Every structure is written in structure tokens, then in C-alpha cells.
């Protein structure tokens, strides 16, 4: 008799997942069946089953969402890993790739263990590889009040040694939280304030890196402000790293902004980072991030929801900077 497990299932692109029973996956392609303990509801997980993400073509339907999470292997190990499509982590049992598994420290619970890797790896890769942040650099983070932006702000200051971290966002409460977590300055984003503040700060001493989790009008406004206030006396490279697009896509970008300044525009996402960089971030940086979370050096807000309530969790609006994690 075929074994059944409960899971969240998406039947068509863009649909809200439905909690139902499916056949338990069978081992294949080097992946093993594991018992899921927690899976975070990330922007990537949503995007992959939206049908509009550039990597959606890798996900056959029907599919179980949940790109990554914490699972218990047959030998008892509790690990962070990624799933093998179409068997995502939002299920009681799933297929986990055995390459790059990371053990979860005893001091880190499974909910936190599932919530940390997506923003942690993304932020670490953006800071270390794309933005190449060094000791003393000045860093601006657009959309810093979100989960990944908040992680990047803390890592920029506490790990990469940025000399000044400026955070920008619309949630004043989260901006205060980020100041307490180490940010040096905050911009409460309204378009006129964003342009004026970015321009003034860049003219005072140029930003070395900008991490953009918004795109849309905030990115266009920031790029124009950087260009308008760019030091005329000498060349200065500002690495503008595009990571998320929750404020809209595409933008209007005058060519002169790139030709007439030292702004270097790049992105971080699936396909834009060399595999060895992603592998190192996962196997070397992630254990360090787990240890920082366990010690309280790195802070992350989570909200736990039962997998059976996936439909409500999928459509609910949570407080800014809070990562929702589903548990079977």
C-alpha cells in the first residue's frame, strides 16, 4: 500500500498552496527521504511557484513549495538542506539533496535553523562577493527593515567591519530596532527624504557599497541621487548590488548614471553567483551565522505557523522583519 504524507501542494502557477495528502517521495538522484522539522516561507519559495521567477522553469507542477529547511535524516542528524523539486520542504517528508548539508547546532532550535539560512547566505554573499565590503567601508542598505536587509545590516557591521552602515526603510519601529542592532544611521524612506539624505551623505563621503532589496522607484531615486552628488574631483567606485524587487520592476535608468559616475551595477541571485562562492557561503559562513544567532550576536524575528494552516500563512501580512516558519 502506498505511503501517504501531508504536504502543501501547488497545482498551478500562482495558486495558494493547499494542505493535502500526497505519496511519500522515493529516493532518487542522490537525494534521500527525510522528516521535515521546519521550512521558512521566504520570498524565494513564493516566487518559485508563482511561475514568474526566472528559475520557475526548474519546478514541475504539481509541486510542494519550500526551497529549503531543517530535516531529520534516517541516522538522526538534524540538518539544514535544500529539497529536490517537485518535493519541497513544506511537507511531513521530503527529498533532501545530500551535498552541502549543514548540521544544526544543539543551541539552535529547528524554527530558527530554518529561518536563518536564506537571509544569512544571501546577505553574506552580497556583502562578501558582490559588494566586496571591507573594513571601514560605508554601506547603504535599501529595504533594510525586511528580514534579509536586517541580516545584512548586522553582518556588515559586526562581521565585515563596515565603518558606517546606513539603513533605509519605511517602518520606523524596525529602523529603531536596527539602530539598536548596530546601524549607524537610518533613513525613513519617503522619496524626497531618500533623495536628499542619500545625496547629502554621498557628497559628504561616498558610499562604497549599496545593497538594494527593493528596486522600483526607491532604486531609481537612489541611483539618481548618487549620480547627482557624485564627487566631481575624483573617481570613486560605488558597488550597487541588486538583490530584491519588491518595490517593482523594471525601472527607468538613464545611461549617463553609469557612464558619468563610478557606480558599478550588479546582482545577486540564482545564476549570478559562481557555484563555489555559494558553496563556501553555505558550508563555511552558515555555521558561523548559526553560532552568532545562538550567542545573541545576530538577531532574527520569527513566527511559527502549523503546516496545516499554510493557506492562511501564505496570504497573511506579518510584521516587517519577521520570518514565518511552517512546521508539520
C-alpha positions in Angstrom: 0.0 0.0 0.0 1.4 3.4 -1.0 2.6 5.5 2.0 1.0 9.0 2.2 2.2 12.2 3.9 0.6 15.6 4.4 2.0 18.5 2.4 1.3 21.9 1.0 0.6 21.4 -2.8 0.5 24.0 -5.6 -1.4 22.7 -8.7 -0.9 25.7 -11.0 1.4 28.7 -11.2 0.5 31.5 -8.7 -2.1 29.5 -6.8 -2.2 29.4 -3.0 -0.9 26.0 -1.7 -3.5 23.5 -0.4 -2.9 21.2 2.6 -3.5 17.7 1.4 -2.1 14.2 1.3 0.4 13.1 -1.3 2.5 10.0 -1.9 5.7 9.9 0.2 8.7 10.6 -2.1 11.1 7.9 -3.1 14.9 8.3 -3.1 16.4 9.3 -6.4 19.2 11.3 -8.0 21.4 11.1 -4.9 18.7 12.6 -2.6 17.4 10.9 0.5 14.0 10.9 2.1 14.0 12.9 5.4 11.5 14.0 8.0 10.9 17.7 7.9 11.0 19.8 11.1 10.6 23.3 9.7 10.6 25.3 6.5 10.7 29.1 6.1 8.1 30.9 4.0 10.6 33.0 2.0 10.2 35.3 -0.9 12.2 32.8 -3.0 9.8 30.0 -2.1 6.8 32.1 -3.1 8.5 33.2 -6.3 9.5 29.8 -7.5 5.8 28.6 -7.5 4.5 31.9 -8.9 5.5 31.0 -12.4 7.1 34.4 -13.0 10.5 33.8 -11.4 13.4 33.1 -13.8 14.0 29.8 -12.0 10.4 28.6 -12.1 11.1 26.6 -15.2 13.1 24.2 -12.9 10.0 23.4 -10.9 7.5 20.9 -12.4 3.8 21.1 -11.4 2.2 20.0 -9.2 4.8 20.9 -6.6 5.3 21.1 -2.9 6.8 24.6 -2.1 9.7 25.1 0.3 13.1 25.5 -1.2 15.0 24.7 2.0 14.5 23.9 5.6 15.5 21.7 8.6 15.0 18.0 8.4 15.9 14.9 10.4 17.8 12.2 8.5 17.4 8.5 9.0 20.6 8.4 11.1 19.1 11.0 13.5 21.1 14.0 12.2 19.3 17.3 12.3 20.4 19.3 9.2 19.8 22.3 7.0 19.4 21.3 3.4 17.6 22.0 0.2 14.9 19.9 -1.4 14.7 18.2 -4.8 11.8 19.6 -6.9 8.9 19.0 -7.0 9.3 17.7 -3.4 9.7 20.9 -1.4 10.1 21.2 2.4 6.5 22.2 3.2 5.6 18.5 3.9 6.0 15.9 6.6 8.5 14.1 4.5 10.6 15.3 1.5 13.7 14.6 -0.7 16.8 16.3 0.6 20.0 16.6 -1.5 23.0 15.2 0.4 25.5 17.7 -1.0 26.2 20.7 1.3 24.1 19.6 4.3 24.9 21.7 7.4 24.3 20.3 10.9 22.2 22.4 13.1 23.8 23.2 16.5 22.0 22.0 19.6 21.6 25.6 20.8 19.6 26.5 17.7 16.0 25.3 17.5 14.6 24.0 14.2 12.4 27.0 13.6 15.4 29.4 13.9 17.5 26.9 11.9 15.1 27.1 9.0 14.7 30.9 9.2 18.4 31.8 9.2 20.0 30.3 6.1 18.0 32.0 3.3 18.7 35.6 4.5 22.0 34.7 6.0 23.5 33.1 2.9 22.0 35.8 0.7 23.3 38.7 2.9 26.7 37.1 3.3 27.2 36.5 -0.4 26.1 40.0 -1.3 28.5 41.6 1.2 31.5 39.3 0.6 31.3 38.7 -3.1 29.2 41.2 -5.0 29.7 44.3 -2.8 33.2 43.2 -1.6 32.7 45.1 1.7 36.0 45.8 3.5 37.0 47.2 6.9 35.9 50.8 7.2 33.6 50.8 4.1 30.5 53.0 4.0 27.4 50.8 3.2 23.8 51.9 2.4 21.1 49.2 2.6 17.7 49.9 0.8 14.9 47.8 2.3 16.9 47.2 5.5 13.7 46.7 7.6 13.0 43.3 5.8 14.4 40.0 7.0 17.4 39.8 4.7 18.1 43.5 4.8 18.2 43.4 8.6 20.5 40.4 8.5 22.8 42.3 6.0 22.9 45.4 8.2 24.0 43.4 11.2 26.6 41.3 9.3 28.0 44.4 7.5 28.8 46.0 10.9 29.6 43.0 13.1 31.4 40.7 10.7 32.7 42.7 7.7 33.8 45.7 9.7 31.9 48.4 7.8 32.8 51.8 9.1 29.3 53.2 8.6 26.1 51.4 7.9 23.1 53.5 6.8 19.8 51.7 6.7 16.7 52.8 4.8 13.1 51.6 5.1 9.5 52.6 5.7 9.0 51.0 9.1 10.2 53.5 11.8 10.0 50.9 14.5 12.3 48.5 12.6 14.7 51.3 11.9 15.0 52.0 15.6 15.5 48.2 16.1 18.3 48.3 13.5 20.0 51.2 15.3 20.0 49.1 18.5 21.4 46.2 16.5 24.4 48.3 15.3 23.3 50.5 12.3 24.9 54.0 12.5 22.2 56.0 10.7 18.7 55.5 9.4 16.6 57.0 6.6 12.8 56.9 7.0 12.0 56.5 3.3 9.8 58.9 1.6 11.0 59.7 -1.9 12.0 63.3 -1.2 13.8 62.3 2.0 15.5 59.4 0.4 17.0 61.5 -2.4 18.0 64.3 -0.1 19.6 62.1 2.5 21.4 59.8 0.1 22.7 62.8 -1.8 24.0 64.6 1.2 25.6 61.5 2.7 27.3 60.5 -0.6 28.6 64.0 -1.1 30.0 64.1 2.5 31.8 60.8 1.9 30.9 58.5 -0.9 29.2 55.1 -0.3 31.4 52.2 -1.2 28.5 49.8 -1.5 24.7 49.9 -1.8 22.7 46.7 -1.1 19.2 47.1 -2.8 16.4 44.8 -1.7 13.7 47.0 -3.3 14.4 48.0 -6.9 11.5 50.0 -8.4 11.2 53.7 -7.6 13.5 53.6 -4.5 16.4 52.2 -6.6 15.8 54.8 -9.4 15.7 57.6 -6.8 18.9 56.4 -5.1 20.8 55.9 -8.3 19.9 59.4 -9.4 20.9 60.8 -6.0 24.2 59.0 -6.1 24.9 60.4 -9.6 23.9 63.9 -8.8 26.1 64.1 -5.7 29.0 62.1 -7.1 32.3 63.6 -6.2 33.5 65.7 -9.2 37.1 66.0 -8.1 38.0 62.3 -8.2 36.8 58.9 -9.2 35.1 56.8 -6.5 33.6 53.3 -7.2 30.2 52.6 -5.6 29.2 49.0 -5.9 25.4 48.9 -6.3 24.2 45.4 -5.7 20.6 44.4 -6.7 19.1 41.6 -4.6 15.3 42.0 -4.4 12.5 43.8 -6.3 9.5 44.0 -4.0 9.1 47.7 -4.9 8.6 47.0 -8.6 10.3 46.0 -11.9 11.5 47.4 -14.2 12.9 50.9 -13.6 13.9 53.8 -15.7 17.7 54.1 -15.7 19.4 56.9 -17.7 22.6 55.7 -19.3 24.5 58.7 -18.1 24.2 57.5 -14.5 26.5 54.6 -15.4 28.7 56.4 -17.9 29.3 59.5 -15.8 30.0 58.1 -12.4 31.8 55.3 -10.6 28.7 53.3 -10.0 29.1 49.6 -10.8 25.8 47.8 -11.0 25.5 44.0 -10.4 23.0 41.5 -8.9 22.9 38.6 -6.5 20.5 35.7 -7.1 20.2 32.2 -8.6 22.6 32.1 -11.6 24.6 35.3 -10.9 27.0 33.9 -8.3 29.7 31.3 -9.0 28.8 27.9 -7.6 32.0 27.8 -5.5 31.0 31.1 -3.8 27.6 29.8 -2.9 29.1 26.5 -1.7 31.6 28.4 0.6 28.8 30.6 1.9 26.8 27.6 2.8 29.5 25.3 4.3 31.7 27.9 5.9 29.7 31.1 6.6 26.4 29.4 7.6 27.9 27.5 10.6 29.4 30.8 11.8 26.0 32.6 11.4 24.3 29.8 13.4 26.8 30.3 16.2 26.2 34.1 16.1 22.4 33.6 16.4 22.9 31.1 19.3 25.1 33.6 21.1 22.8 36.5 20.6 25.2 38.4 18.4 22.8 38.2 15.4 19.1 38.7 15.8 16.2 37.4 13.8 12.5 37.6 14.5 10.4 34.5 13.6 6.7 33.5 13.7 5.8 29.8 13.8 2.8 28.5 11.9 1.4 25.0 11.6 1.8 23.4 8.1 -1.9 22.6 8.1 -2.5 26.4 8.2 -0.4 27.1 5.1 -3.3 28.7 3.1 -3.7 31.4 5.8 0.0 31.8 6.4 0.6 32.2 2.6 -1.7 35.1 2.3 -1.3 36.8 5.7 0.7 40.0 6.3 3.3 39.6 9.0 5.2 42.4 10.8 8.2 43.8 8.9 11.4 41.9 9.5 9.6 38.7 10.8 10.2 35.4 9.0 7.3 33.0 9.1 8.3 29.3 9.5 6.0 26.4 8.9 6.2 23.2 11.0 4.4 19.9 10.2 
